[in-house]
Amino acid sequence: MAEVIEEEKKEESVKKSSGVQERIGKLGDEVDDLAKKTGDEASKLAKSINGEIKSLTKDIKSIDVKDEVKGITGKVEKLADSTGDSAKKLASDIKGDIKSLRDRVLKKKEK
């Protein structure tokens, strides 16, 4: 009986981790969209992205990602106010940060 419960916990953990990975992957696309938006559209999308990033910290309890999340959300807020080449560079930086976050989650999952 204990083995069945343990197996169910492992399956739930894998499903949750897989969902987190998908959500992190989608954030990259949303950041690209944000780089193209301005004004109210950019503000709304930035809030949505930041809300999603912050909700990830609740799902990723096994590692401390607060510093990364704080850095990413700060950059997303700046991106909402940026245009042109600076927006493209900032979007690229954010996507790199998101990739690093995803890699940390994957590395922790492998352990």
C-alpha positions as CSV (number, residue, x, y, z in Angstrom):
1,M,0.0,0.0,0.0
2,A,2.8,2.4,0.9
3,E,4.5,1.6,-2.4
4,V,1.3,2.6,-4.3
5,I,1.1,5.9,-2.5
6,E,4.8,6.6,-3.1
7,E,4.4,5.8,-6.8
8,E,1.4,8.2,-7.0
9,K,3.4,11.0,-5.4
10,K,6.2,10.4,-8.0
11,E,3.7,10.6,-10.9
12,E,2.2,13.7,-9.5
13,S,5.6,15.3,-9.2
14,V,6.5,14.4,-12.8
15,K,3.2,15.8,-14.0
16,K,3.6,19.1,-12.1
17,S,7.2,19.4,-13.3
18,S,6.2,18.8,-16.9
19,G,3.5,21.5,-16.5
20,V,6.0,23.9,-15.1
21,Q,8.4,23.3,-18.0
22,E,5.6,24.0,-20.5
23,R,4.6,27.2,-18.7
24,I,8.2,28.4,-18.7
25,G,8.5,27.6,-22.4
26,K,5.4,29.6,-23.2
27,L,6.8,32.6,-21.4
28,G,9.5,33.0,-24.0
29,D,6.8,33.5,-26.7
30,E,5.0,36.0,-24.5
31,V,8.2,38.0,-24.0
32,D,8.6,38.2,-27.8
33,D,5.1,39.4,-28.1
34,L,5.7,42.0,-25.3
35,A,8.7,43.4,-27.2
36,K,6.4,44.2,-30.1
37,K,3.6,45.8,-28.0
38,T,3.4,49.4,-26.6
39,G,1.2,51.3,-24.3
40,D,-1.7,49.7,-22.5
41,E,-1.3,46.4,-24.4
42,A,2.3,46.2,-23.2
43,S,1.3,47.0,-19.6
44,K,-1.4,44.3,-19.6
45,L,0.9,41.7,-21.1
46,A,3.7,42.5,-18.7
47,K,1.4,42.1,-15.8
48,S,0.2,38.8,-17.2
49,I,3.8,37.6,-17.7
50,N,4.9,38.7,-14.2
51,G,1.8,37.0,-12.7
52,E,2.7,33.8,-14.4
53,I,6.3,34.0,-13.3
54,K,5.4,34.7,-9.7
55,S,2.9,31.8,-9.7
56,L,5.7,29.5,-10.9
57,T,7.6,30.1,-7.6
58,K,4.6,28.6,-5.8
59,D,4.8,25.5,-8.0
60,I,8.6,25.2,-7.8
61,K,9.0,24.6,-4.1
62,S,12.0,22.3,-4.4
63,I,14.5,25.1,-5.3
64,D,14.9,28.7,-4.3
65,V,14.1,30.8,-7.4
66,K,13.1,34.0,-5.7
67,D,16.1,36.0,-6.9
68,E,15.7,34.8,-10.5
69,V,12.0,35.7,-10.5
70,K,12.7,39.1,-9.0
71,G,15.2,39.8,-11.7
72,I,13.0,38.5,-14.5
73,T,9.9,40.5,-13.4
74,G,12.0,43.7,-13.1
75,K,13.2,43.2,-16.7
76,V,9.7,42.5,-17.9
77,E,8.5,45.8,-16.4
78,K,11.3,47.6,-18.2
79,L,10.5,45.8,-21.4
80,A,6.9,47.1,-21.2
81,D,8.3,50.6,-21.5
82,S,11.0,49.9,-24.1
83,T,10.8,50.0,-27.9
84,G,13.0,49.2,-30.8
85,D,16.5,47.7,-30.4
86,S,16.5,48.2,-26.7
87,A,13.3,46.2,-26.4
88,K,14.8,43.4,-28.6
89,K,17.9,43.2,-26.5
90,L,16.0,43.2,-23.2
91,A,13.6,40.5,-24.6
92,S,16.6,38.4,-25.5
93,D,18.1,38.9,-22.0
94,I,14.7,37.9,-20.4
95,K,14.5,34.8,-22.6
96,G,18.0,33.8,-21.5
97,D,17.0,34.2,-17.8
98,I,13.9,32.2,-18.4
99,K,16.0,29.4,-20.1
100,S,18.3,29.4,-17.1
101,L,15.3,29.1,-14.8
102,R,14.0,26.2,-16.8
103,D,17.4,24.5,-16.8
104,R,17.6,24.8,-13.0
105,V,14.1,23.2,-12.7
106,L,15.2,20.4,-15.0
107,K,18.5,19.9,-13.2
108,K,16.6,19.7,-9.8
109,K,14.1,17.2,-11.3
110,E,16.9,14.9,-12.4
111,K,18.4,14.7,-8.9
